Amino acid sequence: MFKKINRLIWLPLNWSPLIHTDRDFITDKYPSDICYLRMNDFPDEPLWTLFYKGESIDFDDTPSLWNVTYRDAK
C-alpha cells in the first residue's frame, strides 16, 4: 500500500529552517504541525526524517525536487 507521506518525495518543495533551531525545517506548502523535516545525528542515524500527518520516513539524501535552505553559520 502506498502511504500518503511517500507522495511528498515527488513534489517540488522548498524547506526553510524553523526559528531557534537548525534541525527542523518547514515548507510553505503545508502547516508545520502537519509536515516538517528534521536533520538527525548522522551517521549514527539517518540524515533526515520527514514527518507528515502522524507518519514518518527516514532517508539519507533529499529528493532531487526538494530545495533545503540552511541557516547561515555565524
N, C-alpha and C positions, 0 to 999 in steps of 0.2 A: 504494500500500500504506500502511496506517495504522500508523505507528510507535507502539510502546508508550509512548514518552515523551509523545506527544500526549494520552493519556488523563488525565495529571496535570492538564492545564489545566481539566478538567471536574470535578475533585474539590475539595471544600472543605478547604483546607489552611491551617494556621497556621504561619507561619515566624518563627523567633527567631534573633537573631544568634549566631554562634559566639563563644566566649570568645576574647578577644585579637584580634578582627578586626571591622571594621564593614562588610566587603564580602561575607562569606559567611554564609548563613542556612541553618538546618536545620529540618526538620519532625519532629514526633513520630510521624508515620505510617511513616517509612522510616529506616533507619540512615544516618548521614551519609556512610558510604563507598559507599552505593548512590545516594543522592539529596541534592543540595544546590542552593542558589540563590545566584548571585553577582551583586552590583551592580557594573557596569562603569564605565568612564570616559565617561559621557555628556556631551556629544553626539558625541564622536569615535567612540564605539562604541555598540551597542545598550545600553539601560539595564540589561537583565537577561539572564543566561544561566542556563538550567536544565540541570543535569547529572543524568542518570538512567541507570544501568546501561550506562555507556560511550557513551551518546548525549548530544547537547546540542542545544538550540534557543535562539535569541535572540529577544527581544521588548522593546518599549519600555513597555508597560503591563501590569501584573499582571492576571491573570484576576479577574473580579468575585467569584468564590467564595473567593479567597485573602485572608488577613489577614497582612500583614507587620508585625511589631513591630520598631521601630528602637531602637537603643541611645540612651539619653538623652544629649544633649550635655552635656559638663562644662565 
